[in-house]
């Protein structure tokens, strides 16, 4: 079900994988073990289609990850190294969303959700927001999400990190059960007990290579079929180890706290000679015996400076053709054809999720509504008397500018929301699911457009009691609102592109604030262009916000609209085209 042959991956000049090979048969559990930084997570992310290898072959169910990504994603369920759960959805909603994106029917989604909540001891907490969960509960929910699709392959990156013994045993039972039903499981772990109890085969990763691959017993045989263990009196440990160093296949291991010496490769027939040698040297022996080696001893023997050298002869220098090949593989992945997808269903599922998040985030709505309301009150009552607009009351001049300001301010939340999803791992989970690649960004902008509409409606509702009057026809009013909605939607894509470029909520907030300031305060939103400094006037007249405001002012005040609506349409279309192209390209290029 999983085949990896000669896969090489560099991050800059740092080699993460040096020609790794591994395979997982149908219904088998294979564990990758290794030290931190050995390269365990990189093959997991490649198989999850989250990274593109520099060279080599990786396939799931016979489908290449770099050429048939859609098909691969329909076969896998993935849990990354960190819990990627949505804090503003309940546990039950998190799992049902994943089932929805695997295109399961409503009844099947509910059945699997309740089963997984029960099996992983989350039933009582299923109706609570995931943000209230403990770290262990979040991890269990994340693992449940990887199993919610009922896929034939499950990939788990250190799945039991942070789990208590009871939860760990429950998860082991679920993995064994899925394996018994034919599901193939690839997991990484640093818990050698977990690998020994769960895995049919263990692959030991060191320095980006597979240095050993076999059943637990086969790996133990690599360091000797038996291990001599001697416990001696203080302070004879070092001297005893030196006396016995020539007897084993590998250097002795020493535990100074327990005064214990272990020597792989010594059988029971050597016990008399060992006892005699220690007695002649007057080393006091407390315990002496022979046992099977442990996986910990295998790990220590085969890793580190004394372990076998990496044999990954297929590795490419980081400065050779790897970047060019990576771009070619990425283009192939983008062109891959997979199972029939319900793109509209994917977009609606993620939009519904985003709308729930917005509804459960009062601070987001308060920020989107509060800023334009403060601007309205400030300019209407504090500064309005000092600003003169020829031929019009200031409120008639101000409100169309604030209508536009409301949709610009509300659009800024797109960048922050996207970067939060990137940091929390939600985007990676979506990218590993069998959904349309356009669905995540499209759903984000559609949901955030509802905030634009709410903000616009709030300013209109507040502006009328403050003296603003709609003097145009109903058709003109509809046209004005349509121009504002189109500009707001185009700007959500602009902020999406900013968010994808920065990938950090704080940086996205700062960039959004600067963009908002430049767009609004270099426009005619609050004061006529003719009152601005001379160097600013040409910029203010031509920029898209001023053009849209002029069109909305004309339409709502019953004045000749002239060319403003068409220029506003052209500006919004240009922003939408360029920003959407940039955001989508950056989304696809996350896999590097």
N, C-alpha and C positions, 0 to 999 in steps of 0.2 A: 504493500500500500504506500510506503514511502521509500524513495530511492534517492540517495545523494552520492554523487560520484565526482571526485576531484574538484569540489567547490572551493573557490578562492575568494576572499573578501578583504579589501583594505579600507581603512578609514584614514584618508590622507596617506601619509607614509607609514602608518601603523598597520601591520598585517593582523587581521582578526582570525581568519581561517587560511590555512596553508595547504589546501588540497584535501579536504576532509571527505571520507567515505562513511556512509552508514545506511542501514536499511531497517525497515519495520514490516514484518509480515502481517497478514490479516489476522486480527484477534490477538496480536502479541502486545506486550507492554515492554518498551525499551526505555531504559533510563540513561541519560547523559550525566556523568558526574565529572567533577573537576574543581580546581581551586577558583577563587574569584579572579575574573579576567582571563580564564583559560580559553574562552571561546564557546561556552555552552549556549548562550542566548542568541548569538548570531545565526546559527543554522535554524533555530526556531523561528526567528523573524523572517528569514528567507523563505522557509516553507509556508509561513503565514502570508506571503506575498507583500510583506511590509518593507523588505529590502531586496535590492537587485544584486545578484552575485556578479563579481568581476568576470569569472569564467567557471566552467564546470557545469554539471547537470544536476537539477533538483526536480523531482516529480512526485506527485501525490495521485494515487489511483491511476497511474500511467499518463497523467497530464503534466506537461512541463509548467513550472511556476512562472517562467518568464515568457511563455508564449500562449498559455491557456489559463491566465489568472482567474477568469470568471468561473471556469469549471473547477479549478482547485478550491476556490472559496466556497463553492457549494458542497464540498466534501469535508471541510474541516470546521472544527470548533476550537477556539483559541482562548487561553487565559494567559495574559502576559505576566511579567515579573511583579507588577504592582496592580492592585485591585482597580479596575477601570469600571466603576459603577457610578450611576448618576445620582448625586446626593439629593436632588430635588424630585426624584421619583421614589415611590415606595419600592420595597423589595419585589413585590408582586408585579408592579408596573415595569420594573427593569427587565424581568424575565419575559413578560408578555411582549415587550417591545422586540426583544431578540427573536422570539418565535415568529412575530409578525414579519420581521426582516428576513427570516428563513422561509417565508411564504407558507407558513403552516395555517391551517384553518383555525377559526376562532375556538372551537371546542377542543381541538388538539392542543392549541396553545395553553388553554386553561388547564387541561389535564396534566400536561408536562410541567407547567409551573407549580401546581400544587404538589405533584410528586417530588419534585426537586426541593421545594421548600421543606417538605416533610423529611426527606432523606438526609438533608443537611441541617436539620434542627432549626429551621427558620420560620416555621409555620406561624408561631405566635407573633413574630416580628414582621410578617409579610405585609401588613397594612401600614407599617410605619415608614417614614421617609428614610432612605438609606443614609442620609447625612447624620441620623441619630445612632447609627450602628457603631459598635466597637470595631477595632481593626480586624479582629478575627472573624466577626460577622460579615464585614465587607469582603474579606477574602473568600469566605464560603459562598457569598452571593456571586462573586466574580467567577468562581469555579462553576457554580450552577448555570451561569449565563453561557459558559463554554459548552455545556452539555444540553442546553435548551433546544438546540436545533436537531438533536438526534442524528448527528453526522457520523459517517463510518470511520472518521479519523478525528482524534482529539489530541491537541498539542498543549501541554501545560508547562509553564516556566516556573519552577520552584513553587508548586501548588500549595504546599503545607507550611510555608513560611508564615509565622505569626499565629498558627493554630495551636490550641491546647490539645493534650493527648486524646481526649474523647472525640473532638472534632476531626483530628487527624485519622483516627481509626475509622470514623464514619466515612470519611472521604476515601480511604483505602478500600473499604467495602464497596463503595459505589464504583470505583475504578475496576476492581476485580469483577464486579457484576457486568459492567459494560464490556470488558474484555471477553468474558464468558459468552456474551451475546454476539461477539464478532467484531466489536469496535477495536481499532488499532490505536494504541496510546503511545505517544512520545512525550516523555517528561524529563525536565532537568531537575536536579536536586543536589544539595550538599549534605543531605541526611543519608548516610550510608546504610543505616538500618532500613530506611524507606526503600532504597534501591534493592537491598537484599530481599525484602519481604514482598515487594510488588513486581519486580522486573523479571521477565523471562530472559532478557539479555541486558548487559550493562556495557556501555561504551565509555571508556575513560578518555577525557579530553585534556590535553596538555599543550599549551603554546599553540593553539589553533589546529592541532592534529588529533586524530584518534590513535592513541598509543596502545590501546588494548580493547578488545571486543570479544565478549563471550558470556556464557552463563555465569552466575556467581561462583559456582564450583570451579569452572574453567579458569576464571580470573585468580581464584585462590591458588590453583595449581601453578600459576606463573611464578609465585614466590616460594613454592615448595608445598608438597602435599601435607606437611606437618610443620609445626613451629615448636621449638623448645622454649619453655618459659621457666626462668629461675628467679626466685626471690631470695636476696641475700641480706646479711646484717649490715648495718651502717658501720663503717663508711666504705664497704668493699665493692660497691657497684661498678665503678669505673675499672678497678683492677680485674674483677671477674669478667667483665665484658672483653677486656684485652686478652685475657687468657683463652677465651672461647672464640675469638674473632675468626680463626682460621677453619672452624668446623662447619660453618653454614655456607649457604649459597650466596647470601647477602650480608651486609654489615649488621651487627647486632643493634637492636633498638633498646634505648634506655629510658626508663621512667624513674627519675631520681626521687620523686615524692614517695612512690610505692616501693622503691629499691628493687625494681623489677627489670629483668633483662629478657628480651625476646630475640630469638635467632631463627629466621626462616630456613627451611630445608634440612632440619635435623630430625631424624626419625627416632623411634623408641629404642632401636638397637644401640644407639650411641649413649644412652643414659648412664650405663656403668662407667664408660670412659670419661664422661663429663663430671660425674660425681667424684671419680678418682682424681681428676686433674684439679678440681676445686679443693678437695681435701688436702692434697699435697701442698697446695699454695696456702693452706690454712684460712680459706674463705668459709665463713659460717653460712651454711645453706639453710634457709627457712622452708622453702618450697621448691620442688623440682618436678617438672612433668612435661608431657608432649600433648599438643592439641592441634586442631585444624586452624589455619590462619583465618583472621577476620578480614572483612572488606577494608577496614581502616588500615590494616597492615599492607594490603594490596595497594591502596591509595598512596600511602607514604613511600612504598618501595618503588612505585612506577612514576611518581611525579617528583618535581624538584631537581636539583643538580645531579643527583645520582640516578635519576630515572632514564629511560631510553630516550635517545635523541629523536627529534621530530623527523619523520621520514617523508614529509610532504614535499616531494620533489617536483610537484606540479605548480608550485607557487610562482606567481608572476611578480616582478618588481613593481612597486607602486607607481613608478613613473612611466611604465610602458603603455601598452594599448588598453589597459583596464578602463580608463574613462570613456574612450571611444566605444569599446564593447558594451559598457554599461548603458550608454545612451541608446545603442542599437537594441539592446535587450528591453529597455524601458519602452521604446517605441513599439516593439513587438508585443509587449504586455498590454499596451494601450489599444492595439488593434485586435486583441484576442476576442474570439467569439465564444460565448458560453451558453448555458441554458437560457431559454426564453425568460425574460425578466419583466416584472410589472413595475416599470419606472415610475408611473404615477402613484402606484401603491407605496413604493419605497419613499417617495417624496412626502406623501401624505402621512406615513407612519412617523417619519422624523419630524415633520412639521407639527404633528400632534404632540410629540414629546417636547419640542421647543416651546409650544404654547403653554403646556403645563408648567414648564420651568418659569416662563414669564409670569404666569398667574400666581405662582408661589414665591415670587421675588418682588415684594412690595417696593424695595429700594430701587429696583430697576425702573418701575413705573413712576415712582416719585421723582427720580432724577430726570426722566424723559419729560414729565409734565411740569416739574417744579421750575426748571430753568426758563422755559419760554413764558411761564406765568410771572416769574420775577422780572423778566425783561419787559413784559407788558406793563406791569404795575410801575416799574421804575421809569420807563420812558413816558408812560401816560401821565403820571402824577408828579414825578420828581423833575424830569427834564423836558416834559412836553411843553411847558410854558416858555421855555427858552429857545425852542426850535420853531421856526416859521416856515410854512410851506405855502407858496403863492397859490391862490385860487382854491384852497382846500383846507378843511379842518384837519388838524394833525392826526386825530384818531382814524380818519379815513385813509390817511397816508400810511400810518403805522401798522395797522392790522394786517394788510396783505404781506408786509415784511415779516411780521411775526408768524403768520401762517407758514411761510417758507422756513423761518427759523425753527419752528416746531418739528417739521419733518427732518431737517438737517440734524438737529440735536438727537432726535429719536433714532436716526440711522446709525449714530456713533456707537450704539450698543452692540452692533454686529461684530466689530473688531474684538471687543472685550469678550463676548460670548464664545467666539471661535477660538481665541487663544486659551480661554479656560478649558475648553474641550480638548485642545491639543495637549495642554499640560497634564490634565487628569487621565489621559490615555483613552478617552472616549473616541476620539478621531481614529486612533489605531484600531480600536475594536470595530468601528464602522468599516474601516478599510479592509478588515479581514473577513467581512461578511459578504454574501453573494448578492450585493445590491448594486444598482447603477452608480457609477462613479460620480455622476453629476448630482445625485440625490442629496448629499450632505450639505453642499453649499446652497443649492436651490431651496432646500427646506429651511435653512437658516435665514436666508433673505426673505422668504415668504412670511415666515413667522414674525420677523422683525418689522415687516411692512405693516402688520397689524398694530404694532406700537405707534408707527407713524400715523395711522388713521385715528387711533385713540387720542394722540397728542393734538392732531389737527382739529378733531371734533371738540376737544376741551377748550382750545383757544377760540374757536368760533363761538362756542357757547358762552364763554366769558366776555368776548369782545362785544357782543350785541348789547348786553346791559350797560356796557361802558360807553355806548354811543355810536358804535359802528353800524352802518346801514348798507345792506346790499341793494345797489341801485341798478344793477344790470338785469337782464332777462334770466329766466330759469336756465335756458340753454347756455348763456354766458357763465352762469354760476357753475354748472356741471363741467364746462370746459376748464374753468379755473381750477376746480378741485382735481380734475384729471391731470392737468399739468403738474400740480403739486405732488400727486401720487406717483407720477412717472419719475419726477426728479428725486423723490424720496427713495423709490426702488433702485434707481441708478446709483444713488449714494450708498445704499446698503451694500451693493457690490463693490463700490470703491473702498468702503471700510472693510469688507471681506478681504480684498486684496492686501490692504494694509495689515490686517490681522495675520494673514498667511505669511507675509514677509517678516513680521516682527516676532511672532510666536511667543509673546510674553504679555500678560494682561496689563502690567504696569506700563510697559513701553507702548502698548496699543492705546491705553487711556491717554498717555501724554501726546502721542501722535494725533489721536482723535481730537483732543482739545486744541492743539495747534491748527489742525485743518479746519475745525469749526470756527476758530477765531479769524483765520484768514478769509474764509468764505463769507462769513457774516459781516465783519467789520470793514471789509473792502468792497461792500455792496451798498446798494441804496435801501437796505432794510430799515434803517433808522433815520437817516438824514439824506436830503437830496444830493446827488452827485456834484452839483455845481458848488456846494459849500465845502467840498473836500479840498485838500491841498492839490495844487496843480499837477504834480507828478503822479498822484493817485487816480485822478479823474479818468484817463484813458483806460486804465486797468478796470476800474469800477464799472465803466459803461459796457465793457465787452464781456465781462465774466458771467458764467451761467446763472449764478444766483440773482444778479441784478436783472438779467434778461427775463428770468421767470417771474421775479417780483413785478417788473414793469407790465408783463402780460396779465398777471393776476390783478394788479391795481386797475388796469384798464377794463378788464372783464367784470370786476365786482363793483366798479364805480360807474358803469355805463358809458365809458369813454371809448373812442376808436382804438381798437387793439393794434392796428397797423401790422407790422411784421413781427411783433414780439412773440406771439404764440408759436410761430413756425421756428423762430430762432431757439425758443425754449425746447421745443421738440427735438431739434437737431442737436442741441447741447446734451440733453438727457440721453438720446440714442447713442451719441459718441461716448459719453461717460460709461454707459451700460456696456457697450461693446468692448471697450478697452479694459474696463475693470473686470468684467466677467471673464474675459480671455486670460488676463493676468492671474486672477484668483484660481481658475481651473488649472492653468498650467502649473502654478505653484503647488496645488493640491496633488497633482499627478507626480510631481517631482519630489514629494516627501521621501519616496523610496530611493535612497542613494546608496 
